[in-house]
Amino acid sequence: MKVIAITGKGGTGKTAVAGMLIKYLTAGKKTLLAIDADPDSNLPDVLGVKVDKTIGDMREFMLQERDKMAPDTNKEALLESKLYEALTEMPRYDLLVMGRPEGSGCYCFANNLLRGIMDRILKNYDLTIIDTAAGLEHLSRRIIRDVDELLVVTDGSRRGLQTAERIRDLAKSLNLNIKKMHVVANKVTPENRARIEEYARELKMDLVGIVPFDNVLASFDLEGRPLSELPADSAAMKGVGEIVRKMGL
């Protein structure tokens, strides 16, 4: 079992990279779980998947029904059964969407139940890919624990790599038990590639791979087409393939 989380500031193409990773990895034989932990919940659209229920919906159900339950109700088992209702099964992978952010009430009860359940769910898969937000919100609450590798997606600028550096420092300060952290430079052009590699060396960032700017991918974004339809020989998909090979996935 390996858990890979993907983060990065807005506009860097974080979710597109997550979608391409999922597309590439589902061509293999490993079982895969995709989790959309970004409150914007764009991963289903990128994958071309319709999602009816989210973990947030199930958590709200538990909070609303908690006081009505009999004292001997196994609340963890009930929530676990509800979470499987939110699991969207695709031919080559399963998808869970975290959904709405927490409201004004206390979610400690539901989050405590979720931690143990998510640990068990993740063990059913060889690989889990989590598309999260730059703030690492869901990771900091330990709902999803023990991330093996964190990929920070950045653009072709020094400022983008400095954002990656801040995320690295944040992950360390929160003691998130992330074993490895890498940077993925996205939308890279031949003109700025050498400069990005130089910035990464200066900031002591592990640049695990480069995804080139891809006109085919740009047209998919413009038309709203899911990246599951992206041809395997597109420049961006080839870049993601090199990242997969370098990470030994």
DAWO-V505246 format. One record per backbone hydrogen bond with DSSP energy under -0.5 kcal/mol. NH is the residue of the N-H (numbers start at 1). CO is the residue of the C=O. E is the energy in kcal/mol with one decimal. If there is no record, write none. Layout:
nh=NH co=CO e=E
nh=NH co=CO e=E
//
This chain:
nh=2 co=126 e=-1.7
nh=4 co=128 e=-3.1
nh=5 co=149 e=-2.4
nh=6 co=130 e=-3.1
nh=7 co=151 e=-2.9
nh=12 co=9 e=-1.4
nh=17 co=13 e=-2.4
nh=18 co=14 e=-2.2
nh=19 co=15 e=-2.7
nh=20 co=16 e=-2.4
nh=21 co=17 e=-2.5
nh=22 co=18 e=-2.4
nh=23 co=19 e=-2.4
nh=24 co=20 e=-2.7
nh=25 co=21 e=-2.9
nh=26 co=22 e=-2.1
nh=27 co=24 e=-1.1
nh=28 co=25 e=-1.6
nh=33 co=127 e=-2.4
nh=34 co=94 e=-3.2
nh=35 co=129 e=-2.9
nh=36 co=96 e=-2.8
nh=37 co=35 e=-0.9
nh=37 co=131 e=-2.5
nh=38 co=131 e=-0.6
nh=41 co=38 e=-2.2
nh=46 co=42 e=-2.1
nh=47 co=43 e=-2.3
nh=48 co=44 e=-1.1
nh=49 co=44 e=-3.0
nh=51 co=49 e=-0.5
nh=55 co=97 e=-2.9
nh=56 co=98 e=-1.8
nh=58 co=54 e=-1.6
nh=59 co=55 e=-2.5
nh=60 co=56 e=-2.2
nh=61 co=57 e=-2.0
nh=62 co=58 e=-2.0
nh=63 co=59 e=-2.1
nh=64 co=60 e=-2.4
nh=65 co=61 e=-2.2
nh=66 co=62 e=-1.4
nh=68 co=65 e=-1.2
nh=69 co=65 e=-0.9
nh=69 co=66 e=-1.0
nh=73 co=70 e=-2.1
nh=75 co=73 e=-1.4
nh=78 co=74 e=-2.1
nh=79 co=75 e=-2.7
nh=80 co=76 e=-2.4
nh=81 co=77 e=-2.1
nh=82 co=78 e=-1.9
nh=83 co=79 e=-2.4
nh=84 co=80 e=-1.7
nh=85 co=81 e=-0.7
nh=86 co=82 e=-0.9
nh=86 co=83 e=-0.8
nh=87 co=84 e=-0.6
nh=88 co=86 e=-0.6
nh=88 co=95 e=-2.8
nh=89 co=87 e=-0.7
nh=90 co=88 e=-0.6
nh=90 co=93 e=-2.6
nh=94 co=32 e=-2.0
nh=95 co=88 e=-2.5
nh=96 co=34 e=-2.7
nh=98 co=36 e=-3.0
nh=98 co=96 e=-0.5
nh=99 co=36 e=-0.5
nh=107 co=105 e=-0.6
nh=111 co=107 e=-2.8
nh=112 co=108 e=-2.6
nh=113 co=109 e=-1.6
nh=114 co=110 e=-2.4
nh=115 co=111 e=-1.8
nh=116 co=112 e=-0.9
nh=117 co=113 e=-1.5
nh=118 co=114 e=-3.2
nh=119 co=115 e=-1.9
nh=120 co=116 e=-1.6
nh=121 co=117 e=-2.5
nh=122 co=118 e=-2.6
nh=123 co=119 e=-1.1
nh=124 co=121 e=-1.8
nh=125 co=122 e=-1.7
nh=126 co=31 e=-0.7
nh=127 co=31 e=-2.1
nh=128 co=2 e=-2.3
nh=129 co=33 e=-2.6
nh=130 co=4 e=-2.9
nh=130 co=128 e=-0.5
nh=131 co=35 e=-3.0
nh=131 co=129 e=-0.5
nh=132 co=6 e=-2.6
nh=132 co=130 e=-0.9
nh=136 co=133 e=-1.8
nh=140 co=136 e=-2.7
nh=141 co=137 e=-1.2
nh=142 co=139 e=-1.6
nh=143 co=138 e=-1.2
nh=144 co=138 e=-0.7
nh=145 co=143 e=-0.5
nh=147 co=176 e=-0.6
nh=148 co=3 e=-1.7
nh=149 co=3 e=-1.8
nh=150 co=180 e=-2.5
nh=151 co=5 e=-3.2
nh=151 co=149 e=-0.5
nh=152 co=150 e=-0.6
nh=152 co=182 e=-2.6
nh=153 co=7 e=-3.2
nh=153 co=151 e=-0.7
nh=154 co=184 e=-2.8
nh=157 co=155 e=-1.6
nh=161 co=157 e=-1.6
nh=162 co=158 e=-2.2
nh=163 co=159 e=-1.9
nh=164 co=160 e=-1.7
nh=165 co=161 e=-2.0
nh=166 co=162 e=-1.9
nh=167 co=163 e=-2.2
nh=168 co=164 e=-2.2
nh=169 co=165 e=-2.1
nh=170 co=166 e=-2.5
nh=171 co=167 e=-2.6
nh=172 co=168 e=-1.8
nh=173 co=169 e=-2.4
nh=174 co=170 e=-1.9
nh=175 co=172 e=-1.2
nh=176 co=171 e=-1.6
nh=179 co=147 e=-1.5
nh=179 co=177 e=-0.6
nh=180 co=148 e=-1.6
nh=182 co=150 e=-3.0
nh=183 co=206 e=-3.0
nh=184 co=152 e=-2.5
nh=185 co=183 e=-0.5
nh=185 co=209 e=-2.0
nh=186 co=154 e=-3.1
nh=186 co=184 e=-0.6
nh=187 co=211 e=-0.6
nh=188 co=211 e=-2.1
nh=192 co=189 e=-0.8
nh=193 co=189 e=-1.1
nh=196 co=192 e=-2.1
nh=197 co=193 e=-2.2
nh=198 co=194 e=-2.0
nh=199 co=195 e=-2.6
nh=200 co=196 e=-2.5
nh=201 co=197 e=-1.7
nh=202 co=198 e=-2.3
nh=203 co=199 e=-2.2
nh=204 co=201 e=-1.0
nh=205 co=200 e=-2.8
nh=207 co=205 e=-1.1
nh=208 co=183 e=-1.6
nh=208 co=206 e=-1.2
nh=209 co=183 e=-1.0
nh=211 co=185 e=-3.2
nh=212 co=210 e=-0.6
nh=213 co=188 e=-2.8
nh=218 co=214 e=-2.4
nh=219 co=215 e=-2.0
nh=220 co=216 e=-1.8
nh=221 co=217 e=-2.4
nh=222 co=218 e=-2.2
nh=223 co=219 e=-2.1
nh=224 co=220 e=-1.1
nh=225 co=220 e=-2.2
nh=227 co=46 e=-2.6
nh=228 co=46 e=-0.7
nh=229 co=226 e=-1.7
nh=230 co=227 e=-1.5
nh=234 co=231 e=-1.8
nh=238 co=234 e=-2.2
nh=239 co=235 e=-1.9
nh=240 co=236 e=-2.2
nh=241 co=237 e=-2.3
nh=242 co=238 e=-1.8
nh=243 co=239 e=-1.6
nh=244 co=240 e=-2.5
nh=245 co=241 e=-2.2
nh=246 co=242 e=-2.4
nh=247 co=243 e=-2.2
nh=248 co=244 e=-0.6
nh=248 co=245 e=-0.8
nh=249 co=244 e=-2.3
//
